[in-house]
């Protein structure tokens, strides 16, 4: 049965383009990260800790848009692999601070960004696309925060 002219098409949905691009990124990262024994989420946790070491679990979760119930098992796994260290904050024992270990830093010394950049096929457009997607995310977050205030 042919679609009606007013039938929505997936190709017209920006949200589907972003969602499916995320899935494609996962496929591109998978063989690289499997060699390291990591999932994508474990990897981005480590990158965030490399960027800013010794941060609270709460701050890390905010940065990565991860809830505590999602982040905690990831941190436990990375700790069991000796890639990160978790410890109570001596100034506020309610807080847990997280940092990379030497083994975690060594793991991140492996640079495969060129391989992934090439896989995107974006070349010189990569920074502009990243900036647009980041702006899109931030605008959506702002809109949902504004909507909650109403």
KEROVEX-928489 format. One record per residue (C-alpha): z, x, y. Coordinates in pm, whole numbers. Example, Ala and Ser with C-alpha at 12.3 -4.5 7.8 and 13.67 -1.06 7.14 Angstrom:
<recs>
REC      up    east   north
REC     780    1230    -450
REC     714    1367    -106
</recs>
This chain:
<recs>
REC      up    east   north
REC       0       0       0
REC    -106     157     331
REC     160     213     596
REC     167     -10     900
REC      67     160    1226
REC     424     125    1358
REC     582     283    1047
REC     793     587    1136
REC     652     919    1014
REC     867    1215     918
REC     626    1445    1102
REC     728    1276    1429
REC    1101    1342    1382
REC    1229    1657    1549
REC    1550    1622    1349
REC    1350    1642    1026
REC    1159    1947    1150
REC    1490    2123    1225
REC    1648    2006     897
REC    1353    2118     686
REC    1331    2450     877
REC    1699    2505     791
REC    1619    2449     422
REC    1326    2691     448
REC    1556    2952     607
REC    1791    2908     314
REC    1507    2978      73
REC    1401    3287     270
REC    1756    3425     281
REC    1843    3343     -81
REC    1680    3638    -262
REC    1815    3884      -5
REC    2167    3747     -12
REC    2173    3713    -391
REC    2133    4093    -407
REC    2447    4117    -193
REC    2631    3855    -398
REC    2669    3624     -97
REC    2576    3273       6
REC    2429    3212     350
REC    2755    3062     477
REC    2954    3360     351
REC    2704    3589     522
REC    2727    3416     863
REC    3107    3428     842
REC    3084    3803     796
REC    2833    3842    1080
REC    3063    3644    1311
REC    3352    3874    1214
REC    3137    4181    1273
REC    3048    4048    1619
REC    3412    3980    1706
REC    3668    4112    1463
REC    4025    3998    1418
REC    3995    3633    1516
REC    4185    3326    1412
REC    4055    3098    1139
REC    4039    2818    1397
REC    3830    3021    1643
REC    3599    3132    1363
REC    3552    2773    1245
REC    3466    2660    1599
REC    3213    2939    1641
REC    3043    2853    1312
REC    3075    2473    1338
REC    3275    2471    1013
REC    3579    2261     936
REC    3889    2428     796
REC    3845    2263     454
REC    3497    2422     431
REC    3590    2758     580
REC    3908    2830     382
REC    3742    2855      36
REC    3472    3080     186
REC    3738    3308     332
REC    3929    3317       5
REC    3613    3418    -182
REC    3525    3689      72
REC    3881    3817      53
REC    3866    3831    -328
REC    3549    4044    -291
REC    3740    4274     -49
REC    3496    4201     235
REC    3754    4045     467
REC    4128    4052     524
REC    4339    3748     614
REC    4687    3789     756
REC    4940    3584     947
REC    4946    3651    1319
REC    5276    3832    1388
REC    5297    3667    1732
REC    5239    3316    1590
REC    5284    3282    1215
REC    5111    2943    1218
REC    4785    3126    1288
REC    4588    3322    1030
REC    4379    3611    1161
REC    4065    3729     985
REC    3884    4062    1003
REC    3627    4260     810
REC    3733    4535     574
REC    3552    4868     553
REC    3362    4732     250
REC    3256    4428     453
REC    3130    4648     736
REC    2935    4865     492
REC    2773    4555     343
REC    2659    4442     689
REC    2515    4786     766
REC    2220    4680     552
REC    1963    4542     796
REC    1711    4296     664
REC    1640    4119     994
REC    1288    4265    1014
REC    1202    4106     679
REC    1328    3766     793
REC    1166    3794    1137
REC     834    3864     965
REC     886    3564     735
REC     919    3333    1038
REC     570    3427    1154
REC     688    3386    1514
REC     645    3746    1629
REC     705    3771    2004
REC     780    3396    2023
REC    1097    3438    1815
REC    1341    3478    2111
REC    1197    3175    2292
REC    1215    2956    1981
REC    1574    3068    1912
REC    1666    2991    2273
REC    1505    2645    2253
REC    1680    2558    1928
REC    2012    2678    2070
REC    1959    2467    2383
REC    1872    2167    2163
REC    2194    2215    1962
REC    2405    2252    2274
REC    2250    1944    2437
REC    2318    1737    2124
REC    2677    1860    2109
REC    2725    1779    2478
REC    2579    1431    2425
REC    2810    1360    2131
REC    3111    1485    2327
REC    3012    1267    2623
REC    2964     970    2392
REC    3318    1010    2257
REC    3460     992    2610
REC    3300     654    2680
</recs>
